[in-house]
Amino acid sequence: MRFPLSTVEGRFGPVLLEGFALRTRAGAVRAYLNVCPHRAQPVDLGDGRLFLPSGELECSAHGARFDPASGECLGGPCDGRGLTRLAVEEREGALWMPAAPI
């Protein structure tokens, strides 16, 4: 699930930042900034796909792979830089961000 965050001033004008949330195989909810550390592009740029058949997250632009539970870089051009994790809580079936993420 993708969701809007805030607008920041980018190199060529305002940029709307997005986050995405997922449920891990263990049932935990995680949320990340939808920005690949390799090129500062959305992780789901292009076809909107996030997951590989293995369950790993993959940046569809260049193939950087991430652990869905931690956001840690697992390989590809992320060079050890993981996804930016956002604080999120699950309450009564809804997701809440307890504080401004950025």
Biopython code that builds the backbone (N, CA, C, O; Angstrom):
import numpy as np
from Bio.PDB.StructureBuilder import StructureBuilder

atoms = [
    (1, "MET", "N", (0.840, -1.161, 0.000)),
    (1, "MET", "CA", (0.000, 0.000, 0.000)),
    (1, "MET", "C", (0.892, 1.233, 0.000)),
    (1, "MET", "O", (1.763, 1.371, 0.860)),
    (2, "ARG", "N", (0.680, 2.139, -0.968)),
    (2, "ARG", "CA", (1.413, 3.398, -1.017)),
    (2, "ARG", "C", (0.575, 4.500, -0.386)),
    (2, "ARG", "O", (-0.655, 4.441, -0.389)),
    (3, "PHE", "N", (1.266, 5.519, 0.163)),
    (3, "PHE", "CA", (0.563, 6.646, 0.756)),
    (3, "PHE", "C", (1.418, 7.901, 0.640)),
    (3, "PHE", "O", (2.645, 7.814, 0.678)),
    (4, "PRO", "N", (0.782, 9.079, 0.497)),
    (4, "PRO", "CA", (1.529, 10.327, 0.395)),
    (4, "PRO", "C", (2.087, 10.733, 1.749)),
    (4, "PRO", "O", (1.511, 10.426, 2.792)),
    (5, "LEU", "N", (3.219, 11.428, 1.715)),
    (5, "LEU", "CA", (3.830, 11.930, 2.946)),
    (5, "LEU", "C", (3.821, 13.454, 2.921)),
    (5, "LEU", "O", (2.844, 14.076, 3.338)),
    (6, "SER", "N", (4.880, 14.045, 2.446)),
    (6, "SER", "CA", (4.965, 15.504, 2.421)),
    (6, "SER", "C", (5.600, 15.939, 1.111)),
    (6, "SER", "O", (6.156, 15.128, 0.370)),
    (7, "THR", "N", (5.508, 17.210, 0.844)),
    (7, "THR", "CA", (6.140, 17.784, -0.333)),
    (7, "THR", "C", (7.433, 18.464, 0.113)),
    (7, "THR", "O", (7.451, 19.228, 1.078)),
    (8, "VAL", "N", (8.502, 18.173, -0.603)),
    (8, "VAL", "CA", (9.798, 18.779, -0.320)),
    (8, "VAL", "C", (10.293, 19.469, -1.588)),
    (8, "VAL", "O", (9.838, 19.169, -2.691)),
    (9, "GLU", "N", (11.212, 20.378, -1.417)),
    (9, "GLU", "CA", (11.780, 21.075, -2.576)),
    (9, "GLU", "C", (12.866, 20.193, -3.176)),
    (9, "GLU", "O", (13.858, 19.879, -2.519)),
    (10, "GLY", "N", (12.670, 19.800, -4.422)),
    (10, "GLY", "CA", (13.642, 18.987, -5.137)),
    (10, "GLY", "C", (14.511, 19.846, -6.035)),
    (10, "GLY", "O", (14.368, 21.069, -6.063)),
    (11, "ARG", "N", (15.377, 19.235, -6.741)),
    (11, "ARG", "CA", (16.309, 19.924, -7.636)),
    (11, "ARG", "C", (15.588, 20.733, -8.712)),
    (11, "ARG", "O", (16.053, 21.801, -9.109)),
    (12, "PHE", "N", (14.445, 20.214, -9.185)),
    (12, "PHE", "CA", (13.704, 20.866, -10.264)),
    (12, "PHE", "C", (12.333, 21.354, -9.820)),
    (12, "PHE", "O", (11.457, 21.575, -10.656)),
    (13, "GLY", "N", (12.134, 21.526, -8.517)),
    (13, "GLY", "CA", (10.854, 22.006, -8.010)),
    (13, "GLY", "C", (10.304, 21.075, -6.951)),
    (13, "GLY", "O", (10.999, 20.166, -6.497)),
    (14, "PRO", "N", (9.045, 21.297, -6.550)),
    (14, "PRO", "CA", (8.446, 20.493, -5.483)),
    (14, "PRO", "C", (8.316, 19.010, -5.867)),
    (14, "PRO", "O", (8.011, 18.668, -7.009)),
    (15, "VAL", "N", (8.557, 18.147, -4.872)),
    (15, "VAL", "CA", (8.452, 16.691, -5.061)),
    (15, "VAL", "C", (7.584, 16.138, -3.941)),
    (15, "VAL", "O", (7.833, 16.408, -2.766)),
    (16, "LEU", "N", (6.573, 15.371, -4.299)),
    (16, "LEU", "CA", (5.725, 14.711, -3.305)),
    (16, "LEU", "C", (6.381, 13.401, -2.903)),
    (16, "LEU", "O", (6.564, 12.514, -3.737)),
    (17, "LEU", "N", (6.733, 13.276, -1.634)),
    (17, "LEU", "CA", (7.302, 12.029, -1.133)),
    (17, "LEU", "C", (6.179, 11.053, -0.821)),
    (17, "LEU", "O", (5.101, 11.445, -0.377)),
    (18, "GLU", "N", (6.449, 9.778, -1.059)),
    (18, "GLU", "CA", (5.502, 8.706, -0.764)),
    (18, "GLU", "C", (6.157, 7.690, 0.155)),
    (18, "GLU", "O", (7.381, 7.573, 0.211)),
    (19, "GLY", "N", (5.332, 6.975, 0.857)),
    (19, "GLY", "CA", (5.779, 5.825, 1.615)),
    (19, "GLY", "C", (5.026, 4.604, 1.116)),
    (19, "GLY", "O", (4.070, 4.722, 0.350)),
    (20, "PHE", "N", (5.461, 3.441, 1.551)),
    (20, "PHE", "CA", (4.683, 2.231, 1.289)),
    (20, "PHE", "C", (4.745, 1.356, 2.527)),
    (20, "PHE", "O", (5.735, 1.349, 3.259)),
    (21, "ALA", "N", (3.674, 0.625, 2.742)),
    (21, "ALA", "CA", (3.579, -0.272, 3.895)),
    (21, "ALA", "C", (3.391, -1.689, 3.394)),
    (21, "ALA", "O", (2.854, -1.917, 2.310)),
    (22, "LEU", "N", (3.842, -2.637, 4.203)),
    (22, "LEU", "CA", (3.710, -4.050, 3.859)),
    (22, "LEU", "C", (3.598, -4.858, 5.140)),
    (22, "LEU", "O", (3.908, -4.382, 6.232)),
    (23, "ARG", "N", (3.156, -6.062, 4.979)),
    (23, "ARG", "CA", (3.123, -7.004, 6.093)),
    (23, "ARG", "C", (4.163, -8.075, 5.799)),
    (23, "ARG", "O", (4.160, -8.672, 4.722)),
    (24, "THR", "N", (5.052, -8.318, 6.758)),
    (24, "THR", "CA", (6.098, -9.322, 6.571)),
    (24, "THR", "C", (5.498, -10.727, 6.665)),
    (24, "THR", "O", (4.352, -10.900, 7.079)),
    (25, "ARG", "N", (6.274, -11.699, 6.284)),
    (25, "ARG", "CA", (5.810, -13.091, 6.384)),
    (25, "ARG", "C", (5.494, -13.481, 7.820)),
    (25, "ARG", "O", (4.669, -14.362, 8.065)),
    (26, "ALA", "N", (6.159, -12.816, 8.775)),
    (26, "ALA", "CA", (5.915, -13.082, 10.199)),
    (26, "ALA", "C", (4.684, -12.337, 10.716)),
    (26, "ALA", "O", (4.288, -12.516, 11.868)),
    (27, "GLY", "N", (4.075, -11.495, 9.858)),
    (27, "GLY", "CA", (2.860, -10.795, 10.245)),
    (27, "GLY", "C", (3.065, -9.382, 10.753)),
    (27, "GLY", "O", (2.090, -8.703, 11.077)),
    (28, "ALA", "N", (4.311, -8.916, 10.833)),
    (28, "ALA", "CA", (4.591, -7.561, 11.312)),
    (28, "ALA", "C", (4.353, -6.551, 10.188)),
    (28, "ALA", "O", (4.557, -6.862, 9.014)),
    (29, "VAL", "N", (3.927, -5.357, 10.547)),
    (29, "VAL", "CA", (3.739, -4.281, 9.579)),
    (29, "VAL", "C", (5.006, -3.432, 9.545)),
    (29, "VAL", "O", (5.558, -3.082, 10.588)),
    (30, "ARG", "N", (5.452, -3.111, 8.355)),
    (30, "ARG", "CA", (6.606, -2.244, 8.150)),
    (30, "ARG", "C", (6.216, -1.172, 7.145)),
    (30, "ARG", "O", (5.364, -1.396, 6.285)),
    (31, "ALA", "N", (6.848, 0.005, 7.259)),
    (31, "ALA", "CA", (6.642, 1.087, 6.297)),
    (31, "ALA", "C", (7.999, 1.698, 5.960)),
    (31, "ALA", "O", (8.878, 1.822, 6.813)),
    (32, "TYR", "N", (8.140, 2.073, 4.700)),
    (32, "TYR", "CA", (9.394, 2.635, 4.209)),
    (32, "TYR", "C", (9.113, 3.829, 3.312)),
    (32, "TYR", "O", (8.043, 3.932, 2.713)),
    (33, "LEU", "N", (10.075, 4.718, 3.229)),
    (33, "LEU", "CA", (10.041, 5.797, 2.263)),
    (33, "LEU", "C", (10.199, 5.165, 0.883)),
    (33, "LEU", "O", (11.084, 4.331, 0.689)),
    (34, "ASN", "N", (9.365, 5.544, -0.072)),
    (34, "ASN", "CA", (9.401, 4.952, -1.412)),
    (34, "ASN", "C", (10.499, 5.618, -2.253)),
    (34, "ASN", "O", (10.235, 6.235, -3.285)),
    (35, "VAL", "N", (11.742, 5.468, -1.768)),
    (35, "VAL", "CA", (12.911, 6.024, -2.453)),
    (35, "VAL", "C", (14.039, 5.002, -2.354)),
    (35, "VAL", "O", (14.445, 4.614, -1.258)),
    (36, "CYS", "N", (14.536, 4.574, -3.507)),
    (36, "CYS", "CA", (15.677, 3.655, -3.534)),
    (36, "CYS", "C", (16.948, 4.443, -3.230)),
    (36, "CYS", "O", (17.152, 5.510, -3.809)),
    (37, "PRO", "N", (17.809, 3.950, -2.339)),
    (37, "PRO", "CA", (19.043, 4.670, -2.011)),
    (37, "PRO", "C", (20.036, 4.726, -3.172)),
    (37, "PRO", "O", (20.978, 5.517, -3.133)),
    (38, "HIS", "N", (19.845, 3.917, -4.186)),
    (38, "HIS", "CA", (20.775, 3.895, -5.315)),
    (38, "HIS", "C", (20.668, 5.149, -6.173)),
    (38, "HIS", "O", (21.686, 5.763, -6.495)),
    (39, "ARG", "N", (19.452, 5.539, -6.549)),
    (39, "ARG", "CA", (19.290, 6.672, -7.447)),
    (39, "ARG", "C", (18.216, 7.656, -6.994)),
    (39, "ARG", "O", (17.836, 8.544, -7.757)),
    (40, "ALA", "N", (17.732, 7.519, -5.790)),
    (40, "ALA", "CA", (16.686, 8.409, -5.265)),
    (40, "ALA", "C", (15.444, 8.426, -6.145)),
    (40, "ALA", "O", (14.799, 9.463, -6.298)),
    (41, "GLN", "N", (15.109, 7.278, -6.722)),
    (41, "GLN", "CA", (13.891, 7.106, -7.500)),
    (41, "GLN", "C", (12.935, 6.248, -6.688)),
    (41, "GLN", "O", (13.364, 5.539, -5.778)),
    (42, "PRO", "N", (11.626, 6.302, -7.007)),
    (42, "PRO", "CA", (10.698, 5.403, -6.307)),
    (42, "PRO", "C", (11.101, 3.937, -6.496)),
    (42, "PRO", "O", (11.516, 3.535, -7.583)),
    (43, "VAL", "N", (10.975, 3.159, -5.445)),
    (43, "VAL", "CA", (11.321, 1.738, -5.502)),
    (43, "VAL", "C", (10.438, 1.026, -6.524)),
    (43, "VAL", "O", (10.887, 0.101, -7.200)),
    (44, "ASP", "N", (9.185, 1.458, -6.633)),
    (44, "ASP", "CA", (8.245, 0.800, -7.551)),
    (44, "ASP", "C", (8.106, 1.548, -8.873)),
    (44, "ASP", "O", (7.081, 1.423, -9.543)),
    (45, "LEU", "N", (9.114, 2.319, -9.259)),
    (45, "LEU", "CA", (9.096, 3.050, -10.520)),
    (45, "LEU", "C", (8.895, 2.076, -11.680)),
    (45, "LEU", "O", (9.454, 0.979, -11.676)),
    (46, "GLY", "N", (8.128, 2.461, -12.636)),
    (46, "GLY", "CA", (7.901, 1.609, -13.797)),
    (46, "GLY", "C", (6.607, 0.837, -13.663)),
    (46, "GLY", "O", (5.523, 1.408, -13.782)),
    (47, "ASP", "N", (6.713, -0.450, -13.418)),
    (47, "ASP", "CA", (5.517, -1.304, -13.405)),
    (47, "ASP", "C", (4.799, -1.349, -12.058)),
    (47, "ASP", "O", (3.780, -2.030, -11.937)),
    (48, "GLY", "N", (5.301, -0.644, -11.045)),
    (48, "GLY", "CA", (4.637, -0.605, -9.745)),
    (48, "GLY", "C", (4.872, -1.836, -8.886)),
    (48, "GLY", "O", (4.326, -1.938, -7.788)),
    (49, "ARG", "N", (5.679, -2.774, -9.374)),
    (49, "ARG", "CA", (5.951, -4.022, -8.657)),
    (49, "ARG", "C", (6.978, -3.767, -7.561)),
    (49, "ARG", "O", (7.905, -2.976, -7.738)),
    (50, "LEU", "N", (6.809, -4.433, -6.444)),
    (50, "LEU", "CA", (7.768, -4.337, -5.335)),
    (50, "LEU", "C", (8.441, -5.663, -5.028)),
    (50, "LEU", "O", (9.620, -5.682, -4.674)),
    (51, "PHE", "N", (7.724, -6.771, -5.154)),
    (51, "PHE", "CA", (8.216, -8.050, -4.643)),
    (51, "PHE", "C", (8.727, -8.976, -5.732)),
    (51, "PHE", "O", (8.161, -9.056, -6.822)),
    (52, "LEU", "N", (9.808, -9.671, -5.415)),
    (52, "LEU", "CA", (10.301, -10.778, -6.227)),
    (52, "LEU", "C", (9.598, -12.053, -5.774)),
    (52, "LEU", "O", (9.052, -12.078, -4.671)),
    (53, "PRO", "N", (9.590, -13.106, -6.579)),
    (53, "PRO", "CA", (9.005, -14.376, -6.135)),
    (53, "PRO", "C", (9.623, -14.905, -4.835)),
    (53, "PRO", "O", (8.973, -15.648, -4.100)),
    (54, "SER", "N", (10.875, -14.524, -4.549)),
    (54, "SER", "CA", (11.552, -14.956, -3.320)),
    (54, "SER", "C", (11.006, -14.258, -2.077)),
    (54, "SER", "O", (11.284, -14.682, -0.955)),
    (55, "GLY", "N", (10.221, -13.177, -2.272)),
    (55, "GLY", "CA", (9.706, -12.413, -1.151)),
    (55, "GLY", "C", (10.509, -11.157, -0.859)),
    (55, "GLY", "O", (10.075, -10.317, -0.070)),
    (56, "GLU", "N", (11.683, -11.013, -1.489)),
    (56, "GLU", "CA", (12.486, -9.813, -1.317)),
    (56, "GLU", "C", (11.826, -8.641, -2.041)),
    (56, "GLU", "O", (11.090, -8.829, -3.010)),
    (57, "LEU", "N", (12.103, -7.422, -1.552)),
    (57, "LEU", "CA", (11.705, -6.221, -2.265)),
    (57, "LEU", "C", (12.748, -5.959, -3.335)),
    (57, "LEU", "O", (13.936, -6.200, -3.118)),
    (58, "GLU", "N", (12.314, -5.468, -4.492)),
    (58, "GLU", "CA", (13.279, -5.131, -5.535)),
    (58, "GLU", "C", (12.928, -3.797, -6.157)),
    (58, "GLU", "O", (11.771, -3.546, -6.493)),
    (59, "CYS", "N", (13.926, -2.939, -6.310)),
    (59, "CYS", "CA", (13.753, -1.702, -7.059)),
    (59, "CYS", "C", (13.698, -2.094, -8.528)),
    (59, "CYS", "O", (14.671, -2.617, -9.072)),
    (60, "SER", "N", (12.566, -1.842, -9.167)),
    (60, "SER", "CA", (12.400, -2.302, -10.539)),
    (60, "SER", "C", (13.242, -1.505, -11.529)),
    (60, "SER", "O", (13.416, -1.944, -12.667)),
    (61, "ALA", "N", (13.769, -0.350, -11.133)),
    (61, "ALA", "CA", (14.591, 0.445, -12.047)),
    (61, "ALA", "C", (15.972, -0.171, -12.269)),
    (61, "ALA", "O", (16.451, -0.207, -13.402)),
    (62, "HIS", "N", (16.621, -0.657, -11.202)),
    (62, "HIS", "CA", (17.996, -1.142, -11.346)),
    (62, "HIS", "C", (18.288, -2.452, -10.624)),
    (62, "HIS", "O", (19.427, -2.918, -10.649)),
    (63, "GLY", "N", (17.300, -3.052, -9.986)),
    (63, "GLY", "CA", (17.496, -4.364, -9.393)),
    (63, "GLY", "C", (18.064, -4.404, -7.990)),
    (63, "GLY", "O", (18.458, -5.476, -7.530)),
    (64, "ALA", "N", (18.125, -3.281, -7.290)),
    (64, "ALA", "CA", (18.563, -3.328, -5.893)),
    (64, "ALA", "C", (17.542, -4.151, -5.106)),
    (64, "ALA", "O", (16.336, -4.005, -5.308)),
    (65, "ARG", "N", (18.027, -5.020, -4.204)),
    (65, "ARG", "CA", (17.137, -5.911, -3.449)),
    (65, "ARG", "C", (17.226, -5.599, -1.961)),
    (65, "ARG", "O", (18.293, -5.282, -1.435)),
    (66, "PHE", "N", (16.049, -5.701, -1.282)),
    (66, "PHE", "CA", (15.951, -5.333, 0.124)),
    (66, "PHE", "C", (15.160, -6.370, 0.906)),
    (66, "PHE", "O", (14.269, -7.026, 0.365)),
    (67, "ASP", "N", (15.494, -6.512, 2.187)),
    (67, "ASP", "CA", (14.755, -7.376, 3.104)),
    (67, "ASP", "C", (13.476, -6.640, 3.516)),
    (67, "ASP", "O", (13.560, -5.534, 4.051)),
    (68, "PRO", "N", (12.287, -7.228, 3.280)),
    (68, "PRO", "CA", (11.051, -6.537, 3.636)),
    (68, "PRO", "C", (10.894, -6.293, 5.137)),
    (68, "PRO", "O", (10.217, -5.344, 5.533)),
    (69, "ALA", "N", (11.496, -7.117, 5.967)),
    (69, "ALA", "CA", (11.342, -6.974, 7.419)),
    (69, "ALA", "C", (12.219, -5.872, 8.006)),
    (69, "ALA", "O", (11.870, -5.282, 9.029)),
    (70, "SER", "N", (13.361, -5.588, 7.365)),
    (70, "SER", "CA", (14.303, -4.615, 7.931)),
    (70, "SER", "C", (14.638, -3.455, 6.999)),
    (70, "SER", "O", (15.119, -2.416, 7.450)),
    (71, "GLY", "N", (14.388, -3.627, 5.703)),
    (71, "GLY", "CA", (14.783, -2.625, 4.718)),
    (71, "GLY", "C", (16.246, -2.714, 4.336)),
    (71, "GLY", "O", (16.726, -1.930, 3.518)),
    (72, "GLU", "N", (16.959, -3.664, 4.923)),
    (72, "GLU", "CA", (18.390, -3.836, 4.678)),
    (72, "GLU", "C", (18.660, -4.207, 3.222)),
    (72, "GLU", "O", (17.911, -4.974, 2.617)),
    (73, "CYS", "N", (19.751, -3.647, 2.664)),
    (73, "CYS", "CA", (20.187, -3.976, 1.308)),
    (73, "CYS", "C", (20.660, -5.430, 1.270)),
    (73, "CYS", "O", (21.493, -5.838, 2.078)),
    (74, "LEU", "N", (20.126, -6.203, 0.331)),
    (74, "LEU", "CA", (20.523, -7.603, 0.179)),
    (74, "LEU", "C", (21.400, -7.830, -1.046)),
    (74, "LEU", "O", (21.995, -8.898, -1.195)),
    (75, "GLY", "N", (21.483, -6.834, -1.920)),
    (75, "GLY", "CA", (22.307, -6.981, -3.111)),
    (75, "GLY", "C", (21.890, -6.006, -4.194)),
    (75, "GLY", "O", (20.870, -5.326, -4.088)),
    (76, "GLY", "N", (22.693, -5.956, -5.225)),
    (76, "GLY", "CA", (22.433, -5.033, -6.313)),
    (76, "GLY", "C", (23.098, -3.697, -6.052)),
    (76, "GLY", "O", (23.964, -3.596, -5.183)),
    (77, "PRO", "N", (22.705, -2.670, -6.789)),
    (77, "PRO", "CA", (23.408, -1.392, -6.709)),
    (77, "PRO", "C", (23.113, -0.548, -5.477)),
    (77, "PRO", "O", (23.484, 0.626, -5.453)),
    (78, "CYS", "N", (22.468, -1.089, -4.462)),
    (78, "CYS", "CA", (22.234, -0.297, -3.243)),
    (78, "CYS", "C", (23.498, -0.185, -2.390)),
    (78, "CYS", "O", (23.547, 0.627, -1.466)),
    (79, "ASP", "N", (24.509, -0.983, -2.687)),
    (79, "ASP", "CA", (25.822, -0.882, -2.036)),
    (79, "ASP", "C", (25.750, -0.787, -0.517)),
    (79, "ASP", "O", (26.444, 0.029, 0.089)),
    (80, "GLY", "N", (24.919, -1.610, 0.095)),
    (80, "GLY", "CA", (24.840, -1.655, 1.550)),
    (80, "GLY", "C", (23.916, -0.626, 2.168)),
    (80, "GLY", "O", (23.734, -0.626, 3.386)),
    (81, "ARG", "N", (23.327, 0.248, 1.372)),
    (81, "ARG", "CA", (22.419, 1.273, 1.905)),
    (81, "ARG", "C", (20.988, 0.747, 1.832)),
    (81, "ARG", "O", (20.503, 0.382, 0.762)),
    (82, "GLY", "N", (20.331, 0.714, 2.966)),
    (82, "GLY", "CA", (18.977, 0.190, 3.035)),
    (82, "GLY", "C", (17.918, 1.242, 2.801)),
    (82, "GLY", "O", (18.215, 2.419, 2.596)),
    (83, "LEU", "N", (16.678, 0.794, 2.835)),
    (83, "LEU", "CA", (15.532, 1.687, 2.718)),
    (83, "LEU", "C", (15.354, 2.477, 4.010)),
    (83, "LEU", "O", (15.750, 2.021, 5.083)),
    (84, "THR", "N", (14.761, 3.655, 3.906)),
    (84, "THR", "CA", (14.481, 4.482, 5.078)),
    (84, "THR", "C", (13.171, 4.008, 5.699)),
    (84, "THR", "O", (12.104, 4.089, 5.092)),
    (85, "ARG", "N", (13.287, 3.512, 6.927)),
    (85, "ARG", "CA", (12.110, 2.983, 7.615)),
    (85, "ARG", "C", (11.297, 4.113, 8.230)),
    (85, "ARG", "O", (11.858, 5.067, 8.769)),
    (86, "LEU", "N", (9.982, 4.005, 8.150)),
    (86, "LEU", "CA", (9.057, 4.962, 8.733)),
    (86, "LEU", "C", (8.369, 4.327, 9.930)),
    (86, "LEU", "O", (8.070, 3.133, 9.926)),
    (87, "ALA", "N", (8.123, 5.127, 10.944)),
    (87, "ALA", "CA", (7.403, 4.631, 12.123)),
    (87, "ALA", "C", (5.946, 4.405, 11.742)),
    (87, "ALA", "O", (5.303, 5.277, 11.157)),
    (88, "VAL", "N", (5.436, 3.236, 12.078)),
    (88, "VAL", "CA", (4.040, 2.915, 11.789)),
    (88, "VAL", "C", (3.531, 1.990, 12.885)),
    (88, "VAL", "O", (4.264, 1.142, 13.394)),
    (89, "GLU", "N", (2.263, 2.167, 13.239)),
    (89, "GLU", "CA", (1.625, 1.314, 14.245)),
    (89, "GLU", "C", (0.324, 0.774, 13.663)),
    (89, "GLU", "O", (-0.353, 1.443, 12.882)),
    (90, "GLU", "N", (-0.003, -0.434, 14.057)),
    (90, "GLU", "CA", (-1.281, -1.010, 13.660)),
    (90, "GLU", "C", (-2.209, -0.981, 14.868)),
    (90, "GLU", "O", (-1.897, -1.533, 15.923)),
    (91, "ARG", "N", (-3.363, -0.322, 14.692)),
    (91, "ARG", "CA", (-4.350, -0.235, 15.766)),
    (91, "ARG", "C", (-5.724, -0.557, 15.202)),
    (91, "ARG", "O", (-6.204, 0.113, 14.288)),
    (92, "GLU", "N", (-6.347, -1.583, 15.750)),
    (92, "GLU", "CA", (-7.698, -1.978, 15.358)),
    (92, "GLU", "C", (-7.845, -2.104, 13.840)),
    (92, "GLU", "O", (-8.841, -1.665, 13.266)),
    (93, "GLY", "N", (-6.853, -2.702, 13.207)),
    (93, "GLY", "CA", (-6.904, -2.968, 11.777)),
    (93, "GLY", "C", (-6.518, -1.799, 10.887)),
    (93, "GLY", "O", (-6.549, -1.930, 9.664)),
    (94, "ALA", "N", (-6.153, -0.653, 11.468)),
    (94, "ALA", "CA", (-5.733, 0.508, 10.685)),
    (94, "ALA", "C", (-4.267, 0.812, 10.978)),
    (94, "ALA", "O", (-3.760, 0.490, 12.052)),
    (95, "LEU", "N", (-3.592, 1.433, 10.013)),
    (95, "LEU", "CA", (-2.196, 1.824, 10.197)),
    (95, "LEU", "C", (-2.122, 3.296, 10.556)),
    (95, "LEU", "O", (-2.820, 4.125, 9.972)),
    (96, "TRP", "N", (-1.270, 3.612, 11.519)),
    (96, "TRP", "CA", (-1.081, 4.973, 11.995)),
    (96, "TRP", "C", (0.391, 5.307, 11.999)),
    (96, "TRP", "O", (1.230, 4.471, 12.334)),
    (97, "MET", "N", (0.700, 6.538, 11.624)),
    (97, "MET", "CA", (2.061, 7.041, 11.736)),
    (97, "MET", "C", (2.065, 7.933, 12.962)),
    (97, "MET", "O", (1.414, 8.978, 12.962)),
    (98, "PRO", "N", (2.783, 7.546, 14.009)),
    (98, "PRO", "CA", (2.713, 8.277, 15.280)),
    (98, "PRO", "C", (3.316, 9.676, 15.254)),
    (98, "PRO", "O", (2.962, 10.504, 16.093)),
    (99, "ALA", "N", (4.212, 9.963, 14.323)),
    (99, "ALA", "CA", (4.847, 11.289, 14.268)),
    (99, "ALA", "C", (5.156, 11.605, 12.818)),
    (99, "ALA", "O", (5.127, 10.721, 11.962)),
    (100, "ALA", "N", (5.448, 12.855, 12.545)),
    (100, "ALA", "CA", (5.822, 13.255, 11.201)),
    (100, "ALA", "C", (7.072, 12.492, 10.788)),
    (100, "ALA", "O", (8.085, 12.552, 11.484)),
    (101, "PRO", "N", (7.018, 11.768, 9.658)),
    (101, "PRO", "CA", (8.134, 10.910, 9.264)),
    (101, "PRO", "C", (9.339, 11.659, 8.736)),
    (101, "PRO", "O", (10.451, 11.136, 8.798)),
    (102, "ILE", "N", (9.164, 12.839, 8.231)),
    (102, "ILE", "CA", (10.287, 13.533, 7.574)),
    (102, "ILE", "C", (10.297, 14.984, 7.986)),
    (102, "ILE", "O", (11.159, 15.745, 7.547)),
]
sb = StructureBuilder()
sb.init_structure("model")
sb.init_model(0)
sb.init_chain("A")
sb.init_seg("    ")
for serial, (resi, resn, name, xyz) in enumerate(atoms, 1):
    if name == "N":
        sb.init_residue(resn, " ", resi, " ")
    sb.init_atom(name, np.array(xyz, "f"), 0.0, 1.0, " ", f" {name:<3s}", serial, name[0])
structure = sb.get_structure()
